Amino acid sequence: MNNYRPNKDLYYWNIAKEVAQRSTCMSVKGGAVIVKDDQIISTGYIGAPRGTKDCFERGTCVRRMMDIPSGQRYEICRSVHAEQNAIINAARAGVSLIGARIYLYFVKRVNENEDKIVLAYPCFMCKKMIINSGITEFIGNNENGELVKYNVSNWVNDWKENDLIDDKIKYEVNYKK
């Protein structure tokens, strides 16, 4: 008898996938899970700040209305990113993230019934928050849904030598209206 049991990385990433289902962005769905000492300490999904209306409630996406390309002008977006919300939720609970890992699941909404898996990698704002929070490892996925691990200290070392804009991996999901 063969009992399939996912490894811990896949287990936590699959939980991030479930968390993503709560996302309130019209373009993408994303879920994040922060794990420390093999225990989930925080989760977050893409969504409007607490107590405010999201794009679905308003019936519009302001970034789409302004034809803003993916990966640009995040300050105009109504939503908070999944990684940001997970970090914020940990802070609200008074939980330290030093030495933690963060898992991100990310898909593009193709239509109401279909999602397309895309690169799960933090934008520059989230990357800076991850670095400053003390998280040591980021686990996302590539466009084929395979898990990819990144050591956060490598990001720091890379930015010591190069500029932020020279980052090797760019965040872009290329959604269309």
C-alpha positions in Angstrom: 0.0 0.0 0.0 1.5 3.3 -1.1 0.3 6.4 0.8 1.1 9.6 -1.0 2.0 12.3 1.5 3.2 15.7 0.1 6.4 17.1 1.5 6.2 20.1 3.8 6.9 22.7 1.1 4.1 21.3 -1.1 1.8 21.1 2.0 2.3 24.7 2.9 2.1 25.9 -0.7 -1.2 24.1 -1.1 -2.5 25.9 1.9 -1.4 29.2 0.3 -3.4 28.0 -2.8 -6.5 27.7 -0.6 -5.9 31.1 1.0 -5.7 32.6 -2.5 -9.3 31.7 -3.1 -10.3 34.6 -0.8 -8.6 37.2 -3.1 -10.7 40.2 -4.1 -8.6 41.4 -7.1 -10.3 41.2 -10.5 -7.0 40.3 -12.3 -5.1 37.9 -10.1 -5.5 35.6 -7.0 -2.7 35.2 -4.5 -2.3 33.6 -1.1 0.6 33.7 1.3 1.4 31.5 4.2 4.2 32.3 6.7 5.8 29.3 8.6 8.2 29.4 11.5 9.4 26.3 13.3 7.1 24.2 11.2 4.1 26.1 12.4 1.8 28.4 10.3 2.0 31.8 12.0 0.2 34.0 9.5 -1.7 34.0 6.2 -2.7 36.7 3.8 -4.4 37.1 0.5 -4.8 39.8 -2.1 -7.5 42.1 -1.0 -8.6 45.6 -0.1 -7.7 47.0 3.3 -9.9 46.0 6.2 -13.3 47.7 6.2 -12.9 49.2 2.7 -14.6 48.2 -0.6 -12.8 45.9 -3.0 -12.9 46.0 -6.8 -15.7 43.4 -7.0 -17.9 45.5 -4.6 -17.2 48.6 -6.6 -17.6 46.8 -9.9 -14.4 48.2 -11.4 -10.6 48.0 -11.2 -9.1 51.4 -11.2 -5.8 50.1 -12.7 -7.7 48.6 -15.6 -9.7 51.8 -16.1 -6.4 53.7 -16.3 -4.8 51.1 -18.5 -1.9 50.6 -16.1 0.4 47.7 -17.1 1.0 44.9 -14.7 3.9 45.4 -12.4 3.6 49.2 -12.4 1.9 51.9 -10.2 0.9 49.6 -7.3 0.1 52.7 -5.2 -3.1 53.1 -7.2 -4.3 49.6 -6.6 -7.1 49.1 -4.1 -5.6 45.8 -3.0 -2.9 44.9 -0.6 -0.6 42.0 -1.8 -0.9 38.6 -0.2 2.7 38.8 1.2 2.0 42.2 2.7 -1.2 41.0 4.3 0.5 38.0 5.8 3.3 40.2 7.2 0.7 42.7 8.5 -1.4 40.0 10.1 1.6 38.6 11.9 2.4 42.2 13.2 -1.2 42.6 14.4 -0.8 39.4 16.4 2.6 40.4 17.7 4.4 37.5 16.1 8.1 37.8 15.1 8.9 36.7 11.5 12.7 36.5 12.1 13.8 33.2 10.6 10.4 32.3 9.0 9.7 31.1 5.5 6.9 32.5 3.3 5.0 30.5 0.7 3.2 32.3 -2.2 0.6 30.9 -4.6 -0.3 33.2 -7.5 -2.6 32.8 -10.5 -4.0 35.2 -13.2 -7.7 35.3 -13.6 -8.4 34.3 -17.2 -12.2 34.5 -16.8 -14.8 33.9 -14.2 -14.2 30.1 -14.2 -10.6 29.8 -15.2 -7.2 30.7 -13.6 -3.8 30.4 -15.2 -0.8 29.7 -13.0 1.9 32.3 -13.4 5.2 33.1 -11.7 4.7 33.5 -8.0 7.4 36.0 -7.1 7.3 39.1 -5.0 7.1 42.6 -6.4 9.8 45.1 -5.3 7.6 46.5 -2.5 6.9 43.0 -1.1 10.5 41.9 -1.6 11.6 44.9 0.6 9.0 44.0 3.2 10.1 40.4 3.2 13.8 41.4 3.7 13.0 43.9 6.5 10.6 41.5 8.3 13.4 38.9 8.9 11.9 36.2 6.7 14.8 34.0 5.4 13.3 32.0 2.6 10.7 32.6 -0.1 8.9 29.7 -1.8 6.9 30.4 -4.8 6.2 28.6 -8.1 7.3 29.0 -11.7 4.8 29.1 -14.7 4.6 25.3 -14.7 3.5 25.2 -11.1 6.8 23.8 -9.9 8.0 25.1 -6.5 11.0 27.4 -6.5 12.9 28.4 -3.4 14.8 31.7 -2.9 17.2 32.5 -0.1 16.3 36.1 1.0 19.9 36.8 1.9 20.8 36.4 -1.8 18.4 39.2 -2.7 20.2 41.4 -0.1 23.6 40.5 -1.5 22.4 41.1 -5.1 21.1 44.6 -4.2 24.4 45.4 -2.4 26.2 44.9 -5.8 23.4 46.0 -8.2 20.5 48.4 -8.1 17.0 47.3 -7.4 16.0 47.9 -11.0 18.7 45.4 -12.1 16.9 42.6 -10.3 17.3 39.3 -12.2 13.6 38.3 -11.9 11.0 40.8 -12.8 7.4 40.7 -11.5 4.9 40.7 -14.3 1.7 38.8 -15.0 0.7 40.7 -18.1 -3.1 40.9 -17.5 -5.2 42.4 -20.2 -8.5 44.2 -20.0 
